Amino acid sequence: MANSGQIEEVLGLATQSIRGAIATCVLSAVLTACTNSRGEQSGTTASAVTGSSAAPATGGTGPVTGGDTDHNPSAPAPTGATVIVQGLKFQQSSVTVKEGQSVTFENHDSATHVPTSGAPDNETGVFSLVVEGGKSASTPKLGAGTYTYFCGVHPSMKGQIVVE
């Protein structure tokens, strides 16, 4: 029969194992959320969503890069516009930036928002940003085209980015 010290030790080890399993599940979910439909990390590739080199069409089919790939692959993209997220809506329904710039989403709500390229029934995989209340996040560098987006948590929130 086990004494109370042994029981406490077993319970402590079980608690550590459960915490480790939870941390693994959370990490797996985050990594899954940070990849596009082709298994690539968001914002780290230079590919077109449709795989075509033709001029981009509405929906964001232009190429995307995640940094200055010639000099510093992890360099942040220069911000061309900021979209304020407040009152459960994107305050600017459309913004225009230059090719190679990014768009920053500033969340002034307390709720988390997830600006995601495409439409609720057709995500394009160009970007999906988790922006907690009071925080901001930026898209990767964007190629020429028109990118529609929505909030992955609140699908009625919609907007577009025009990249010239």
C-alpha positions in Angstrom: 0.0 0.0 0.0 1.3 3.5 -1.0 1.9 6.1 1.7 0.7 9.8 1.2 4.2 10.9 0.1 4.2 8.4 -2.7 0.7 9.3 -3.8 1.7 13.0 -3.8 4.8 12.2 -5.9 2.7 10.2 -8.4 0.1 13.0 -8.6 2.9 15.6 -9.2 4.3 13.5 -12.0 0.9 13.0 -13.6 0.2 16.8 -13.4 3.5 17.5 -15.2 2.7 15.0 -17.9 -0.8 16.5 -18.4 0.8 20.0 -18.6 3.3 18.8 -21.2 0.5 17.1 -23.2 -1.5 20.3 -23.2 1.5 22.4 -24.2 2.2 20.0 -27.1 -1.5 20.3 -28.2 -1.4 24.1 -28.1 1.9 24.2 -30.0 0.5 21.9 -32.6 -2.6 24.0 -33.1 -0.5 27.2 -33.4 1.8 25.6 -36.0 -1.2 24.3 -37.9 -2.7 27.8 -37.9 0.5 29.3 -39.2 0.6 27.1 -42.3 -1.3 27.5 -45.6 -3.1 24.9 -47.5 0.1 23.6 -49.1 1.8 23.1 -45.6 4.0 26.2 -46.0 4.4 28.7 -43.2 2.4 31.8 -43.8 4.4 34.7 -45.1 7.6 32.7 -45.9 7.1 31.8 -49.5 7.2 33.5 -52.9 4.4 31.6 -54.7 1.2 32.6 -56.3 -2.0 31.3 -54.7 -3.2 29.9 -58.0 0.3 28.9 -59.2 -0.1 31.2 -62.2 2.4 33.9 -63.2 -0.5 35.7 -65.0 -1.7 39.1 -63.7 -3.4 38.7 -60.3 -7.2 38.8 -60.2 -9.5 39.8 -57.4 -9.0 37.5 -54.4 -5.3 38.0 -54.0 -3.6 35.8 -56.4 -0.4 37.9 -56.5 2.9 36.6 -55.2 3.8 37.0 -51.5 7.2 37.1 -49.8 8.0 37.2 -46.1 11.0 39.4 -46.0 13.9 40.9 -47.9 15.0 37.5 -49.4 18.0 39.0 -51.1 19.6 40.4 -47.9 17.7 39.3 -44.8 14.9 36.7 -45.1 13.6 37.6 -41.7 13.4 41.4 -42.3 9.9 42.7 -41.7 8.0 44.1 -44.7 7.6 47.9 -44.7 4.1 48.8 -43.7 2.1 50.6 -46.3 -1.2 51.0 -44.5 -2.8 50.3 -41.1 -6.3 48.9 -40.7 -7.9 49.7 -37.3 -10.0 46.9 -36.0 -12.7 48.3 -33.7 -16.3 47.7 -32.9 -16.2 44.3 -34.5 -15.4 45.8 -37.9 -12.4 46.8 -40.0 -12.6 50.6 -39.9 -11.1 50.9 -43.4 -13.0 48.7 -45.8 -10.3 49.1 -48.4 -6.6 50.2 -48.3 -4.1 50.6 -51.1 -0.4 49.9 -50.7 2.6 49.6 -53.0 4.0 46.2 -54.1 6.4 44.8 -51.5 4.7 46.6 -48.6 2.6 45.0 -45.9 -0.6 46.0 -44.1 -0.7 46.2 -40.3 -3.9 45.3 -38.4 -4.3 47.2 -35.0 -6.9 45.6 -32.8 -8.6 48.2 -30.6 -11.2 45.7 -29.4 -10.8 43.4 -26.4 -11.8 40.3 -28.6 -9.2 38.5 -30.6 -9.5 38.9 -34.4 -8.0 36.8 -37.2 -7.6 38.8 -40.5 -7.5 36.0 -43.1 -7.0 36.4 -46.9 -9.8 35.2 -49.1 -13.4 34.5 -48.0 -14.9 32.3 -45.3 -15.6 29.6 -47.8 -12.4 30.1 -49.8 -9.3 31.0 -47.8 -6.3 31.8 -50.1 -3.5 31.1 -47.6 -1.7 34.4 -48.3 -2.1 35.5 -44.6 -3.9 34.6 -41.5 -3.0 36.8 -38.5 -4.0 36.2 -34.9 -4.4 39.7 -33.4 -5.3 39.7 -29.7 -7.0 42.7 -28.1 -4.8 45.7 -27.9 -2.1 44.2 -30.2 -1.2 44.5 -33.8 0.2 42.2 -36.5 1.3 42.7 -40.1 0.9 40.8 -43.4 4.0 39.6 -45.2 5.1 41.6 -48.2 2.3 41.6 -50.8 2.6 41.3 -54.6 0.5 43.3 -57.0 -3.2 42.4 -56.9 -6.4 42.8 -55.0 -6.7 40.7 -51.8 -10.0 40.3 -50.1 -10.0 39.3 -46.4 -12.3 38.5 -43.5 -12.0 37.8 -39.8 -11.7 34.1 -39.1 -13.5 34.5 -35.8 -16.2 37.0 -37.0 -16.8 36.1 -40.7 -19.1 39.1 -41.3 -16.1 41.4 -40.9 -14.6 41.9 -44.4 -12.3 44.2 -46.3 -9.8 44.4 -49.2 -6.2 45.3 -49.9 -5.3 46.8 -53.3 -1.6 46.4 -54.1 -0.3 48.5 -57.0 
